[in-house]
Amino acid sequence: MIYVYSAFGKKINTINLADKLNTPKEKLRWAFLQFTPEEDLLLISTDGTMYLIDPLTGDDREKPVNLGSEFT
């Protein structure tokens, strides 16, 4: 689950990534989490898959991309 809050602490959205990404929970371990300048949520999983998520809807902005190697 990812909880998105405004700069003022107001809860904007709760995203259940396992449901939205249709991926088993055990594959959703994050090595990196950051907002892009366009305010999309950039997530990189420990298996090297990159996701761009719209924080308001929880939908994918693009198809997930495998970066090629696992992070340990």
C-alpha positions in Angstrom: 0.0 0.0 0.0 1.2 3.5 -0.8 -0.4 6.5 1.0 -0.1 9.8 -0.9 -0.4 13.0 1.1 -0.3 16.7 0.1 2.4 19.0 1.4 -0.1 20.2 4.0 -0.6 16.6 5.3 -4.0 16.0 3.7 -4.4 12.4 2.5 -4.9 12.4 -1.3 -5.0 8.7 -2.2 -4.3 5.2 -1.0 -2.9 3.0 -3.7 -3.0 -0.8 -3.4 -0.2 -1.6 -5.8 -0.7 -5.4 -5.8 -4.2 -4.8 -7.2 -3.4 -1.9 -9.5 -0.3 -3.6 -11.0 -1.8 -7.1 -11.0 1.5 -8.4 -9.4 2.0 -10.7 -6.4 2.8 -8.8 -3.2 6.1 -10.6 -2.8 7.4 -9.1 -6.1 6.6 -5.6 -4.9 9.7 -4.9 -2.8 11.0 -1.4 -3.5 14.6 -0.4 -4.0 13.8 3.2 -5.0 10.8 5.5 -4.7 10.8 9.1 -5.9 8.5 11.7 -7.5 9.4 12.9 -11.0 9.3 16.6 -12.0 5.9 15.9 -13.6 4.7 14.6 -10.2 4.4 11.0 -11.2 5.6 8.3 -8.7 8.7 6.5 -9.9 9.1 3.1 -8.3 12.0 0.6 -9.0 11.5 -2.9 -7.5 14.3 -5.0 -6.2 14.0 -7.2 -9.3 14.9 -4.2 -11.5 11.4 -3.3 -12.8 10.6 0.4 -13.1 7.0 1.7 -12.8 5.6 5.2 -13.4 2.4 5.6 -11.4 -0.1 8.5 -11.4 -0.4 9.3 -7.7 -4.0 10.6 -8.0 -5.4 7.5 -9.7 -2.9 4.8 -9.0 -2.8 3.9 -12.8 0.4 3.1 -14.8 1.6 6.0 -16.9 3.6 3.6 -19.0 4.2 -0.1 -19.3 6.6 -1.4 -16.7 10.2 -1.6 -17.9 12.8 -4.1 -16.7 16.1 -2.4 -16.1 18.0 -5.7 -16.4 19.4 -6.7 -13.0 18.4 -7.3 -9.4 19.2 -4.9 -6.7 20.5 -6.4 -3.4 
